[in-house]
């Protein structure tokens, strides 16, 4: 049976191995014959689950070079491994004949081969030992040799169990993630509670080049602007319409229109900030999200009463002065926003459309929190990563220059002065073995608290604050010791075609290296 015939036996791209098996005598063994480079191989069909076209992958940092990435196979995370790289063959582009053999030896793995030739039954008389075999592949990775089968004079039988043990020997002794790790990364304890009580944590954003902020406790999540917005009949101009967010309708309000500013089309930087007030949620459309700020309460002043009565300024409750007064951030009052009659009207429209469309009522309170995790999603290169929102101290812009510190640890890019304190800054690309890039306006510094030391990590961009169902989270495949510790889980959002690798912030810097970070605290005056 040819590869084309095997695939024709199923209506989808996947080939179920059981479909290719015919009833044979008990002493006949079934093999999948495939080609990689200039060599022809076979694998015993018992561990082969299916044969699929090579799927799109998400690259994994700190993984072995033979790993092409992680793919989504019907809702499950599947590591994809290049046999060409594993054998040291020259690289080549995938084509229509390229396939991945899904082999399960304790954990399903996909092995990319140049083409699959056939699935055949082999009599014992045609199976020989490999003692005298000379080939480009180490003989200890072979379990035998087939003679005159499938149109080939000689076919090497690969022992995938040995191959996996050899290539991934470093992870063979790693324990599976603990129950605590799988159920969610605990929030890091902040020892300076007294200090936190004197600070406000704000999400800052821009509307028509003006900077505003909302207290983070009022922010449910931050998501990208939707592709489709349902119009609300007879709504006022600043009500953009309704979007669907996890089977719920969310009214969208344009802050530009609400503030009487010129409207503009959404672009890739536009975001929807979902604000929660009791059981009511509204999406605020803004030009872009800047940072998550921690500011002392002493830097915040109430809006002067005379101005607060002015209609255009009634939504602004407080003013925050930063950088010695050179930077003013207007803090929006969610109470005032939700008193707006047109927003109330939009919320009433949501209830009506919810009933018409038969969507579930919005979940609130602990019921939603128990089933979801809230993540800050950031990007490095083309991939998405996530950390628990409670682990992020703040998110700030990357300054034009970082102060280089003589004899600083190699993983430290430099230090910055963050409100009078020294913040060591680590390039997350370098930490994860990714190629460096020039600093740009989209980069941000994410600040974490590691053993009492605030440490910043430069990322390419912060995409959104996202709530995801716990049911979409599964253990990450263990591919190397460092990767297994740092990235223990993966959020597989199959419906949206996204795979988010979840980082354990406590593993970003080894404990023995954190002492070096403490010594940087006295570098700046």
C-alpha angles and dihedrals in degrees: 000000000000125000089252091053091048093053092045089062090072130052093222134058092260121088114215107217092215089062091061096050118095126188109278137172112278092251095056115094125209120228136180110224116208141163127232119174109324093329132092118217140180133205128197107254096225096088095034108105099180146326117243141174111263106273129211111275140208112225117237121214120226091020125128114279090243090067112094092189145268123308134192113243109183093318096320127105112244123189111222116212127191112228089193091061092042091055094040094245121152116277119254137178118259115253138182091287097051113112140177120227109214106213124180117205098153092314125038113248129180117222116198115223131177094243142335113238106187149318110242144168115240127201116228091243090068095054116089137176121261099230096114097032118122114193144140089260122076108259092225088070090058128081098189148323131259120215125213098348130141092004094302124112092215132017124183116223110222119216100216093184091061091041092055092045090051098045096039100030091129092066098040092093096042114117119235114260112282122250089252091055093050096047092055140294109275117240112262113250114244110216094193098068091146090057092048091052088063093052138075122216112214137180106221124202142164132249115180091342092305120118122233135167142199125203108261093232088067093051115092097180144322118235138174120268108273124246091227130041121185111222119234112223116243092358121151120262097261092056101087094187137254133315130193114242114181094329093317131105116238123190114229122215123192109224089198092061093038089057093045094249127140114278121239137184119265118254137184091287095051115110140187114226109203109214120196124204112172107305094340123095128186130179114228113205114217138170096246143330115247114182149328104247134199108201131174114250088234088069092057123084131183117252108262108263093234091057094039089065091056110103096228092050101038092099091059111085102173143009122225119206116206135172092032092308096310091110121053121191119191111219112213120223108228089196090061093043092055092050089066107117094219092054089051088050091052090050090053089051089053092057091050094048091043089061094044094050094042094232122161117265115258115273116229140183125002095347091068095039092053093056099040141053123213114223139181104225119206135173133234113183105319097332132092125226131182139204129186109271092229090061093059113091094187144320119234138175121266109252120233090253135022119212108245114221120211113238092006117153112280092243092059114093092192142287135274133198107247109187093322096317127103113245117195109217125209124194103235091202091059091044090056096041096250123144114269124251134198115266113262141175095265095059119101138189113234111204121213132177110236114183091330094312117112109224129182127215122198114226129181093244142332106241107185150316105255138186112212130182114256087226089071093057120092137163113283116241109261106240105155134002094251094044092047091055097043100038107034098154141037128206105216107198095183097171091057096040091241134129116191119194109217116220124207101224092203088066097051092096124026114245093241089056095051091075087063089056092054091057090061091065093090098046096095123050 
